[in-house]
Amino acid sequence: MKRRDFIQKTAASSTLLGLGLSLSSFETSKSRHLTVLHTNDVHSYIDPFPATHPKNPNMGGVARRAALIESIRQENPNVLLLDAGDIFQGTPYFNYYGGELELKLMSMMKYDLGTLGNHDFDNGIDGFYSQMHNANFDFISANYDFENTVLNGKVKPFKIIHKNGIKIGVFGLGIELAGLVDKKNYKETVYMNPLEIAQDMSRILKHEKKCDLVICLSHIGYQYKNDPDKICDIKLAGLTKDIDLIIGGHTHTFLEKPTVLKNADGKDVLVNQVGCYGINLGRIDFYFDSDISIISKGKSIII
């Protein structure tokens, strides 16, 4: 099926949010349209899966993702492209090039931001630092304190991006590295509680920085049914007040459309994750009216 046909036919399954507003009437009003595209846990999968693969035949691949992203940018130039971590480790491309190829390809696709997953430390924090010059985009992480490492000042807690008059604040969160990553690989990186950091970051971005949209780029995992006390995206959404969208990673959770939850103030929060290996591309469209009321729709597009 051609990509454009697929997008049109899957639009009917999109999630619609809002205060009783019709999406069609909203789109034709003087609203500002922002498209958020996202990936997670690509794990150095550059090529598509072979046609004979038992689970993912002829799926994924960077060239196809790039073509899909470009077609969406032709549709709406106001695109924010994000990655929720674990860019590295999984194919010989990483073992041979050490992350150079992944970051160069993401730069060609014009990613805006990424956060760090645990596997992005697999060549050590110095290995990650040595490849950062290949990225024409920034990395953010608010709950990793890099003060005594080579990443001090190189990875910021958050970034504010302006698109079509919309002020977007994005902050990053990472999983606890102890037990997942050898200490010698992350060195003096200090892990901080993601819930406390998220509460602070979202308050700063929404109320002090006056962002219209607050996005958490998370690599803490969607949900842990066998460990209900562990902080995850689902718990994060319900325990914070000022996050509009959580884009997740780490647990390789395939969601066909965003999960809609209520935050601590009873307002809607979207949580999305698109599995792994570049098989899917997440897409969420936001429409802002003159009063900054927001309506959104989201889906996962198979590549």
N, C-alpha and C positions, 0 to 999 in steps of 0.2 A: 504494500500500500504506500502511495506517495505520502511524503511527510505532511504536505499541506492538507491533503484529504484526511489524514489521520487526526491532525489538530482540529479540523472542523468537525469531524464526527465525534471526537471525544469531548468537545466543548459542552455538550449536553449533560455530561456527568460532572461538571465543575461544581465546586462548593460555592454557594452564594451566602453572603453575610450582609447584614444591614438592618436598619430600622424600618422594615416594611417597604423598602425601596425596590423598584424594578431596575434590573441591571441595564436593560435596553434604554430606558428613559435616562438613566444616570450617564450612560456612555454618550448620549447625544446632547447632554447639557454641557455647560462650560466647565467640565471637570478636567482635572489633570490626571493623566494616566501614567502609572509606574508599573513596570514589569520586573519582578524579582525572579531571576533564574538561579538555580543552585545545584551543586553536586556534593557528594561526600563519599569518603572511603573508596576512592578510585583505585588506590593501591597499584599505581604504575601500569595499569592496563591501557596500553596505547593502541593495540590492534583490536579489531572486533573478535569475538569468539568464533571459532570455525563452525561451518555449517553442520558438522557432525557432533557438536558438543551436546551432551545429553540433557543439560538444563537450560543453557542460554544460547541456542544455535543462532549464529549469524547476528548476534546482538552486540551493541556497544561500539567502541572505537572512537578515537579522538577526531578523525576526519569527519565522521558523520555528526558528531556532537558539534563541531565547529560550523558545519553547514546548517544545522538546525538553529543554532544560536544566531547565525547571520540572517537566516530567514525571519526570525522573530524580531531582530533589530530593524529589518526592513518594514515590518508591520508597525512597530513602535520603537522609535529611537531612544526612548527613555528607559533603558534597561540597566539593572544592577545585577552583576554576575558574581556569585559568592561560592566559596568552598568551605566545608565544615571539617576539614582535616583528614589525616591519613592519606595524603597525596602519594606518599612513598611506600615502597616495599610490597612485593607480590609477583613481580616478573623479572626476568633477567635484565630488562632495561634499567632498573634501579641498581641491580648488582654491578652492572658494567659502567653506567654513567653517573651513579651516585646522586641522582635527582636533577641533574642538569636538563635532561630532555623534558621531564615533566613540567618544570618551571618555565622553560622556553615555550613549550606548546601552550600552556595556560596564558602566558603573556601574549602570544599570537591571537588567542581567543578573547583577549582583553578582559580578563578577570579583574574585578575591582578590589576584592579582599579575600583573604583566607585566614583560617585559624589553624593552630597546631594540634594534630592528633598524636597519640603515643608512638605510632610507627614513624612519625617524622623525626624522631630522635634516634632512629636505628643506625645511622652513621655517626651518632654522637652529636652533641650540641655544636661542636666545632665543624662537623660535617655539614650540618644544616646551614650554619653561618656562611660557610665557604660557597654555598650554592645560591645565597640570597641575591647576589648581583644578577642572576639570570631571571629574576622575577621583576617585571615592570608593574607590580602591584604590591600592596602592603600586607603584612601579617599582623593580626591583633590577638591579644590574649590578656584578659584582665586578672585572672586568678593564678597566673604563673609570675612570680617575682623573679626577674632575670637580673637583678641589680649586680650580683657578683659573678656574672657570666659574660660571654662575648656578645650575647643578645641584648644586653642592657642598652636601652635607647633605640634598638633596632626593631623591637616588637612593641607596639603601643597597646594600651588597654582598650582603646576605642578609636573610631574615626567617624567624622561627620562628613557626609557627602550630599551635595546639592544636585537634584535632578528636576528640571522643569518647574522650578520654584518650590519644590518639595525638599524639606530639610530632613535627612535620614541619619539617625545615629545608630551605629553598629558597634557592639562590643563582643569580645570573644571569651569563651570558657573552655577549659581543658580538663580531662580526666586526671585523677590522681596517678602520678607516675610510679610511685613506690609499689613494687609487686608486679608491675607491667613492664617496666623499663629498667635495665641495669643502671645502678647509681652512677657508674662511671660515664654513662651516656648523657645524663642530664645534669651531672655535677652539682653545682650549688643552686640550681633552680628550686625555689620554694613554692610549694603548692598551698593555695589558700582556699577556704571554704567557698564553693561556687554559689551557694544560695546567698550568703552574706554579700559577696561581691556583686551578684546580679541585682540584689536589692539596691545597693549603692549606685551601681552604674546606670540602671534604668531610671532612678530618681534624678541623677545628675543630667542625663540626656533629655529626659522629658520635661523637667521643671527648671533646671538651671540653664541648660543649653537650648531649651524651647524647640526640641525636635518634633516634627510632625509625625514621624514614624520611628519606633525603636525596635531594632532587630537584635536578637541574641544569636550569635554564630557559635553553636555549641558542639563540643565533642565529649559530652559526659554520658551519652546514651539515652535512648528513648524511654525505656522502662525496664525494671528488673523485678519480674514476678516472684522470683525465688529469694529476693532480698528487698522487701518492701520499704525498708528504712533508708536504703541507699538513694542519694539525691540523683534525680534524672530529669529529663525534659518535662515529663508529665507532672512531676511534683513541683518543679520550678515554675511552671505556668500557673499552678494554683496558689503558690505561696508568695508571689510577687504582685506588684500593682501596675507597673508602667511599661511592660513589654507587650508589643503588638504581635510579633512573630518570632518564633524560635525555630531556627533551621539547625537540625541535629545531625549527628554522626555517631560513630563508634559501634553501635549495636547492629549495623547492617539491616535496619528495619525497612521493609518495603511498604510504603503507604501509597495507595492509589490517589488519595487526596489528603489535604491537611486534616489533622484532628483539631476540632474546635472545643476549647475548654473555657471555663470561667476563672478569672484571676481573683485575687483577694478582695477586689472591689466589685466582683460580679460582672466584670466586663469580658468580652470575648478575647481569647488569645489563640492564635493559630500555631500549631506545632507540625512540622513536616520533616520527613527524611525519605531519601529515595534509594535505599538499599546499599549497593556497592558496585564496584568494578566499572563504573560509567555506563551501566545498562540503562539507567533512566536519567532524565533531566527534570528537575522540579521547576514548576512555573506557578507563580502567584501574581495575579494582577490586582493592583490597588487603584481605586478611583477616588480622588479628593475633590470635594466641592469647595465653593468659596468660603464656607465656614469650617473647612477642614474636617467635615464629616467624611467617614471612610466606608467604602464598600469594597469587598474583595471576592475573588474567586480563585481557586487553585486546583491543580491537577499534576499528575506525574506523566511525563511523555516518554514512551518507550523509544529507545534509540536503536 
